[in-house]
């Protein structure tokens, strides 16, 4: 099946530091083949990055509610992330966001939770709460 990536994530997919991707639904399973592409979904306009086997799939939930919240030093509301039902700490969420490719530098590199802040801003623009889907490794 096809996994499409926005341009901001492509360098990290290609250098192997983006170790997983998050998708809605429950259609991925261990052992499937993933065809990783970038570009618009139009013939001749997208580019194959590479093909790889899916080695693991996990359930992920992302929350923005008052029940699940963290604040960074600036008092910014940060989403909660549950993987397989286990809630990540703020430091774990920041490391997870880095591995998911959120490192564009929109937030100061030395700022606390810079990667998580970027990931939170992205998810708030693109989805509603709660997000339930899969992490594809």
VEXVEX-138671 format. One line per 5 residues: number of its first residue (from 1); their letters; for each residue x, z, y of N, C-alpha, C, CB. Coordinates in nm, 3 decimals, always signed. Each point is the difference from the previous one (the first is absolute). Glycine has a CB too. Layout:
residues N
NUM	a	X:Z:Y:X:Z:Y:X:Z:Y:X:Z:Y  ...
END
This chain:
residues 137
1	xxxxx	+0.085:+0.000:-0.118:-0.085:+0.000:+0.118:+0.089:+0.000:+0.124:-0.185:+0.122:-0.124  +0.124:-0.156:+0.234:+0.074:-0.014:+0.125:+0.001:+0.131:+0.079:-0.061:-0.243:+0.006  +0.179:+0.276:+0.044:+0.018:+0.108:+0.098:+0.053:-0.066:+0.127:+0.045:+0.179:-0.181  -0.123:-0.175:+0.287:+0.042:-0.057:+0.127:+0.058:+0.107:+0.090:-0.174:-0.177:-0.021  +0.278:+0.141:+0.097:+0.065:+0.095:+0.090:+0.009:-0.056:+0.140:+0.130:+0.090:-0.191
6	xxxxx	-0.161:-0.005:+0.289:+0.018:-0.037:+0.141:+0.149:-0.008:+0.029:-0.219:+0.111:+0.065  +0.253:-0.188:+0.036:+0.139:-0.024:+0.035:+0.082:+0.125:+0.023:-0.076:-0.208:+0.097  +0.014:+0.313:-0.042:+0.076:+0.122:+0.029:+0.056:+0.065:-0.127:-0.144:+0.035:+0.201  +0.083:-0.063:-0.317:+0.043:+0.062:-0.124:+0.095:-0.086:-0.082:-0.215:+0.119:-0.001  +0.223:-0.248:+0.030:+0.077:-0.094:-0.081:+0.147:+0.039:-0.015:-0.157:-0.176:+0.074
11	xxxxx	+0.229:+0.213:+0.032:+0.142:+0.036:-0.019:+0.019:+0.115:-0.100:+0.044:-0.077:+0.234  -0.136:+0.172:-0.235:+0.013:+0.115:-0.088:-0.041:-0.034:-0.143:-0.043:+0.150:+0.194  -0.050:-0.245:-0.209:-0.034:-0.050:-0.134:+0.121:-0.072:-0.057:-0.246:-0.024:+0.063  +0.308:-0.061:+0.016:+0.112:-0.080:-0.048:+0.125:+0.082:-0.029:-0.092:-0.188:+0.130  +0.117:+0.293:-0.049:+0.121:+0.079:-0.027:-0.024:+0.112:-0.102:+0.076:-0.052:+0.231
16	xxxxx	-0.200:+0.064:-0.279:-0.031:+0.096:-0.106:-0.025:+0.142:+0.046:+0.135:-0.140:-0.142  -0.139:+0.164:+0.273:-0.023:+0.137:+0.047:-0.147:+0.032:+0.016:+0.218:-0.009:+0.114  -0.305:-0.090:-0.116:-0.145:+0.024:-0.004:-0.034:+0.007:-0.148:-0.051:-0.121:+0.224  +0.038:+0.241:-0.275:-0.008:+0.022:-0.144:-0.141:-0.006:-0.056:+0.200:+0.139:+0.023  -0.298:-0.153:+0.063:-0.139:-0.006:-0.046:-0.084:-0.066:+0.109:+0.029:+0.208:-0.143
21	xxxxx	-0.154:-0.235:+0.111:-0.095:-0.049:+0.098:-0.134:+0.064:-0.029:+0.124:-0.219:+0.027  -0.208:+0.227:+0.074:-0.131:+0.065:-0.013:-0.108:-0.107:+0.013:+0.088:+0.218:+0.095  -0.184:-0.214:-0.187:-0.111:-0.095:+0.003:-0.131:+0.070:-0.031:+0.156:-0.185:-0.068  -0.264:+0.134:+0.127:-0.134:+0.052:-0.028:-0.043:-0.045:-0.139:-0.059:-0.002:+0.247  -0.040:+0.072:-0.301:-0.055:-0.039:-0.128:+0.074:+0.061:-0.117:-0.073:-0.210:+0.104
26	xxxxx	+0.034:+0.165:-0.222:+0.059:+0.054:-0.123:+0.031:-0.112:-0.098:-0.127:+0.215:+0.033  +0.180:-0.326:+0.017:+0.018:-0.116:-0.087:+0.138:-0.017:-0.059:-0.172:-0.104:+0.135  +0.269:+0.183:-0.091:+0.136:-0.013:-0.050:+0.023:+0.093:-0.118:+0.079:-0.065:+0.229  +0.001:+0.021:-0.327:+0.036:+0.083:-0.115:+0.149:-0.019:-0.030:-0.236:-0.018:-0.094  +0.292:+0.115:+0.027:+0.140:-0.008:-0.042:+0.021:-0.126:-0.083:+0.020:+0.252:+0.002
31	xxxxx	+0.093:-0.319:+0.020:+0.036:-0.116:-0.080:-0.048:-0.133:+0.055:-0.006:+0.150:-0.190  -0.082:-0.149:+0.288:-0.045:-0.127:+0.060:+0.117:-0.067:+0.072:-0.235:+0.090:+0.026  +0.224:-0.220:-0.003:+0.099:-0.069:+0.081:-0.052:-0.008:+0.142:+0.083:-0.134:-0.199  +0.002:+0.169:+0.294:-0.034:-0.009:+0.142:+0.078:-0.115:+0.061:-0.047:+0.250:+0.013  -0.024:-0.339:+0.056:+0.061:-0.109:+0.075:+0.000:+0.042:+0.147:-0.076:-0.178:-0.169
36	xxxxx	+0.194:+0.208:+0.222:+0.012:+0.052:+0.135:+0.018:-0.114:+0.099:+0.100:+0.214:-0.089  -0.192:-0.222:+0.185:-0.002:-0.106:+0.100:+0.000:+0.058:+0.141:-0.122:-0.148:-0.161  +0.159:+0.064:+0.256:-0.020:+0.029:+0.141:-0.059:-0.124:+0.065:+0.193:+0.166:+0.003  -0.260:-0.146:+0.107:-0.059:-0.111:+0.072:-0.150:-0.010:-0.023:+0.216:-0.119:-0.017  -0.282:+0.034:+0.094:-0.146:-0.015:-0.010:-0.042:-0.053:-0.137:-0.008:-0.041:+0.246
41	xxxxx	-0.113:+0.074:-0.285:-0.053:-0.047:-0.127:-0.055:-0.141:+0.015:-0.054:+0.236:-0.068  +0.142:-0.330:+0.100:-0.036:-0.140:+0.013:+0.105:-0.080:-0.077:-0.113:+0.035:+0.227  +0.070:-0.137:-0.300:+0.097:-0.082:-0.074:+0.111:-0.051:+0.091:-0.182:-0.067:-0.159  +0.305:+0.080:+0.112:+0.114:-0.049:+0.077:+0.047:+0.092:+0.112:-0.080:-0.222:-0.055  +0.009:+0.330:+0.081:+0.037:+0.087:+0.111:+0.054:+0.134:-0.046:-0.173:-0.111:+0.134
46	xxxxx	+0.158:+0.143:-0.261:+0.053:+0.127:-0.048:+0.128:-0.025:-0.081:-0.233:+0.100:-0.005  +0.313:+0.003:-0.006:+0.131:-0.012:-0.064:+0.011:+0.104:-0.111:+0.104:-0.087:+0.214  -0.064:+0.041:-0.332:+0.023:+0.091:-0.112:+0.130:+0.076:+0.024:-0.124:-0.153:-0.159  +0.116:+0.286:+0.156:+0.120:+0.083:+0.013:+0.067:+0.012:-0.136:-0.101:+0.128:+0.193  +0.025:-0.082:-0.293:+0.045:+0.005:-0.139:-0.115:+0.050:-0.087:+0.240:+0.042:+0.072
51	xxxxx	-0.217:-0.044:-0.201:-0.096:+0.052:-0.097:+0.063:+0.121:-0.069:-0.104:-0.230:-0.036  +0.020:+0.329:+0.005:+0.052:+0.122:-0.064:-0.109:+0.064:-0.084:+0.161:+0.035:+0.191  -0.122:+0.038:-0.296:-0.101:+0.073:-0.077:-0.041:+0.127:+0.073:+0.095:-0.093:-0.213  -0.220:+0.130:+0.197:-0.048:+0.128:+0.053:+0.042:+0.107:-0.101:-0.201:-0.108:+0.124  +0.282:+0.204:-0.080:+0.051:+0.100:-0.093:-0.084:+0.128:-0.002:+0.226:-0.092:+0.038
56	xxxxx	-0.301:+0.116:+0.070:-0.086:+0.119:+0.004:-0.106:-0.017:+0.106:+0.190:+0.146:-0.079  -0.307:-0.091:+0.052:-0.111:-0.001:+0.096:-0.053:+0.142:+0.010:-0.060:-0.242:-0.054  +0.037:+0.289:+0.179:-0.051:+0.135:+0.023:-0.117:-0.005:+0.099:+0.229:+0.098:-0.047  -0.318:-0.002:+0.035:-0.110:+0.013:+0.095:+0.052:+0.064:+0.128:-0.169:+0.021:-0.188  +0.123:-0.073:+0.302:+0.038:+0.058:+0.129:-0.125:+0.019:+0.084:+0.228:-0.109:-0.010
61	xxxxx	-0.229:+0.219:+0.085:-0.106:+0.028:+0.096:+0.067:+0.034:+0.132:-0.161:+0.083:-0.181  +0.111:-0.141:+0.289:+0.054:+0.027:+0.134:-0.116:+0.051:+0.085:+0.182:-0.180:-0.022  -0.161:+0.296:+0.083:-0.105:+0.066:+0.079:+0.044:+0.018:+0.144:-0.079:+0.118:-0.205  -0.020:-0.118:+0.294:+0.023:+0.027:+0.142:-0.091:+0.112:+0.050:+0.070:-0.239:+0.033  -0.140:+0.307:-0.122:-0.101:+0.098:+0.041:+0.062:+0.132:+0.042:-0.162:-0.109:-0.155
66	xxxxx	+0.077:+0.197:+0.206:+0.045:+0.132:+0.041:+0.044:+0.084:-0.120:-0.154:-0.012:+0.196  +0.095:-0.013:-0.313:+0.036:+0.077:-0.119:+0.146:-0.025:-0.039:-0.238:-0.011:-0.078  +0.280:-0.114:+0.088:+0.136:-0.037:-0.037:+0.073:-0.042:+0.125:-0.072:-0.073:-0.232  +0.161:+0.155:+0.280:+0.070:-0.040:+0.121:+0.132:+0.072:+0.015:-0.217:-0.047:+0.106  +0.308:-0.022:-0.045:+0.130:+0.055:+0.038:+0.022:-0.036:+0.146:+0.094:-0.018:-0.238
71	xxxxx	-0.021:+0.101:+0.307:+0.038:-0.033:+0.136:+0.151:-0.008:+0.006:-0.205:+0.113:+0.095  +0.255:-0.212:-0.025:+0.143:-0.003:+0.023:+0.029:+0.081:+0.126:+0.023:-0.228:-0.114  +0.099:+0.227:+0.159:+0.039:+0.081:+0.114:-0.073:-0.038:+0.128:+0.222:+0.028:-0.105  -0.270:-0.152:+0.113:-0.071:-0.045:+0.119:-0.150:+0.029:-0.009:+0.173:-0.179:+0.030  -0.217:+0.240:-0.140:-0.141:+0.031:-0.016:-0.084:-0.118:-0.044:+0.031:+0.170:+0.172
76	xxxxx	+0.033:-0.273:-0.229:-0.072:-0.120:-0.043:-0.058:+0.023:-0.139:+0.152:-0.145:+0.139  -0.279:+0.109:-0.155:-0.064:+0.014:-0.130:+0.061:-0.100:-0.098:-0.213:+0.078:+0.110  +0.254:-0.030:-0.225:+0.063:-0.081:-0.103:-0.089:+0.001:-0.123:+0.232:+0.050:+0.090  -0.245:-0.163:-0.157:-0.086:-0.009:-0.117:+0.056:+0.077:-0.118:-0.076:-0.222:+0.080  -0.012:+0.263:-0.170:+0.041:+0.060:-0.126:+0.005:-0.109:-0.105:-0.102:+0.223:+0.063
81	xxxxx	+0.195:-0.212:-0.154:+0.013:-0.095:-0.109:-0.003:+0.077:-0.131:+0.135:-0.160:+0.145  -0.224:+0.117:-0.234:-0.008:+0.057:-0.133:+0.035:-0.110:-0.099:-0.177:+0.170:+0.070  +0.272:-0.142:-0.157:+0.040:-0.095:-0.104:-0.031:+0.064:-0.134:+0.183:-0.104:+0.145  -0.269:+0.038:-0.220:-0.040:+0.056:-0.129:-0.064:+0.137:+0.015:+0.183:-0.127:-0.107  -0.248:+0.151:+0.221:-0.065:+0.128:+0.026:+0.090:+0.108:+0.057:-0.149:-0.059:-0.182
86	xxxxx	+0.278:+0.032:+0.196:+0.095:+0.098:+0.053:+0.027:-0.030:+0.147:+0.105:+0.029:-0.228  -0.128:+0.071:+0.313:+0.021:-0.018:+0.143:+0.148:+0.009:+0.034:-0.227:+0.095:+0.046  +0.274:-0.190:+0.034:+0.139:-0.001:+0.043:+0.018:+0.090:+0.121:+0.029:-0.234:-0.089  +0.088:+0.294:+0.099:+0.034:+0.077:+0.120:+0.030:-0.099:+0.112:+0.091:+0.196:-0.137  -0.077:-0.146:+0.259:+0.031:-0.087:+0.114:+0.133:-0.072:-0.022:-0.128:+0.155:+0.152
91	xxxxx	+0.230:-0.086:-0.201:+0.129:-0.065:-0.026:-0.012:-0.105:-0.109:+0.116:+0.209:+0.070  -0.193:-0.181:-0.174:-0.021:-0.098:-0.106:-0.075:-0.121:+0.051:-0.001:+0.184:-0.168  -0.098:-0.162:+0.255:-0.074:-0.113:+0.056:+0.091:-0.088:+0.086:-0.209:+0.138:-0.002  +0.299:-0.077:+0.077:+0.092:-0.076:+0.084:+0.094:-0.085:-0.087:-0.012:+0.180:+0.177  +0.063:-0.122:-0.285:+0.086:-0.074:-0.093:-0.078:-0.113:-0.068:+0.139:+0.208:-0.038
96	xxxxx	-0.264:-0.180:+0.003:-0.086:-0.101:-0.062:-0.022:-0.117:+0.097:-0.114:+0.179:-0.138  +0.088:-0.148:+0.264:-0.021:-0.104:+0.101:+0.125:-0.087:+0.016:-0.163:+0.150:+0.120  +0.280:-0.089:-0.123:+0.126:-0.076:+0.007:+0.009:-0.097:-0.117:+0.113:+0.192:+0.118  -0.138:-0.142:-0.240:+0.008:-0.085:-0.119:-0.107:-0.108:+0.000:+0.095:+0.193:-0.125  -0.203:-0.172:+0.200:-0.106:-0.101:+0.009:+0.031:-0.103:+0.109:-0.166:+0.170:-0.082
101	xxxxx	+0.276:-0.155:+0.153:+0.043:-0.102:+0.096:-0.032:+0.028:+0.145:-0.028:-0.155:-0.181  -0.012:+0.277:+0.213:-0.032:+0.034:+0.140:+0.124:+0.052:+0.068:-0.239:+0.053:-0.061  +0.317:-0.146:+0.117:+0.123:+0.034:+0.069:+0.036:-0.104:+0.106:+0.079:+0.119:-0.205  -0.178:-0.158:+0.281:+0.021:-0.103:+0.101:+0.069:+0.053:+0.125:-0.201:-0.115:-0.087  +0.203:+0.245:+0.103:+0.061:+0.056:+0.119:-0.096:+0.017:+0.115:+0.209:-0.103:-0.072
106	xxxxx	-0.340:+0.091:+0.045:-0.098:+0.020:+0.107:+0.008:+0.142:+0.055:-0.150:-0.172:-0.105  +0.188:+0.264:+0.019:+0.020:+0.139:+0.040:+0.149:+0.028:-0.004:-0.229:+0.072:-0.087  +0.276:+0.016:+0.173:+0.143:+0.032:+0.003:+0.049:+0.034:-0.140:-0.020:+0.083:+0.237  +0.133:-0.141:-0.276:+0.053:+0.018:-0.136:+0.024:+0.148:-0.032:+0.105:-0.227:+0.016  -0.066:+0.305:+0.083:+0.028:+0.141:-0.026:-0.122:+0.089:+0.022:+0.236:-0.043:+0.065
111	xxxxx	-0.351:-0.016:-0.036:-0.121:+0.079:+0.021:-0.049:+0.052:-0.135:-0.062:-0.136:+0.205  +0.009:+0.258:-0.204:-0.055:+0.055:-0.123:-0.113:-0.088:-0.050:+0.064:+0.232:+0.072  -0.064:-0.260:-0.199:-0.106:-0.076:-0.067:-0.022:-0.139:+0.060:-0.107:+0.217:-0.053  +0.214:-0.283:+0.099:-0.013:-0.132:+0.063:-0.064:-0.101:-0.095:+0.201:+0.051:+0.141  -0.161:-0.051:-0.268:-0.054:-0.097:-0.095:-0.147:+0.029:-0.029:+0.229:-0.027:-0.102
116	xxxxx	-0.262:+0.154:+0.089:-0.138:+0.038:-0.026:-0.088:-0.030:+0.121:+0.079:+0.178:-0.157  -0.027:-0.157:+0.276:-0.077:-0.033:+0.121:-0.031:-0.149:+0.005:+0.108:+0.192:+0.122  -0.010:-0.274:-0.158:-0.021:-0.144:-0.001:-0.103:-0.038:-0.108:+0.236:-0.037:+0.084  -0.223:+0.096:-0.202:-0.095:-0.028:-0.107:-0.141:+0.044:+0.039:+0.183:+0.027:-0.168  -0.195:+0.088:+0.230:-0.131:+0.049:+0.042:-0.064:-0.094:+0.101:+0.076:+0.234:-0.041
121	xxxxx	+0.003:-0.282:+0.137:-0.052:-0.093:+0.100:-0.048:-0.129:-0.067:+0.155:+0.097:+0.174  -0.080:-0.145:-0.272:-0.037:-0.121:-0.073:-0.132:+0.019:-0.074:+0.244:-0.060:-0.024  -0.256:+0.168:-0.051:-0.120:+0.022:-0.080:-0.122:+0.025:+0.088:+0.142:+0.092:-0.181  -0.124:-0.028:+0.292:-0.114:+0.025:+0.090:-0.055:-0.130:+0.057:+0.096:+0.224:+0.058  -0.010:-0.325:-0.042:-0.044:-0.131:+0.050:-0.065:-0.084:-0.109:+0.182:+0.008:+0.169
126	xxxxx	-0.144:+0.014:-0.294:-0.038:-0.095:-0.103:-0.104:+0.051:-0.100:+0.224:-0.091:+0.026  -0.255:+0.217:-0.027:-0.090:+0.048:-0.104:-0.082:+0.118:+0.048:+0.159:-0.080:-0.171  -0.256:+0.117:+0.091:-0.084:+0.114:+0.030:+0.033:+0.114:-0.095:-0.182:-0.151:+0.085  +0.140:+0.269:-0.049:+0.030:+0.118:-0.081:-0.112:+0.028:-0.097:+0.136:+0.093:+0.186  -0.107:-0.046:-0.303:+0.134:+0.001:-0.059:+0.032:-0.134:-0.063:-0.019:+0.246:-0.042
131	xxxxx	+0.145:-0.277:+0.036:+0.044:-0.119:-0.072:+0.030:+0.043:-0.143:+0.096:-0.110:+0.211  -0.151:+0.040:-0.307:+0.027:+0.026:-0.141:+0.045:-0.131:-0.062:-0.171:+0.188:-0.013  +0.284:-0.184:-0.051:+0.053:-0.122:-0.060:+0.110:+0.030:-0.100:-0.058:-0.122:+0.206  +0.155:+0.030:-0.212:+0.108:+0.012:-0.095:+0.134:-0.019:+0.067:-0.152:-0.082:-0.179  +0.252:+0.152:+0.124:+0.139:-0.026:+0.035:+0.055:-0.086:-0.114:+0.030:+0.222:+0.134
136	xx	+0.025:-0.334:-0.099:+0.054:-0.091:-0.100:+0.151:+0.004:+0.011:-0.206:-0.149:+0.008  +0.271:+0.189:-0.115:+0.147:+0.007:-0.005:+0.054:-0.121:-0.074:-0.006:+0.253:+0.005
END
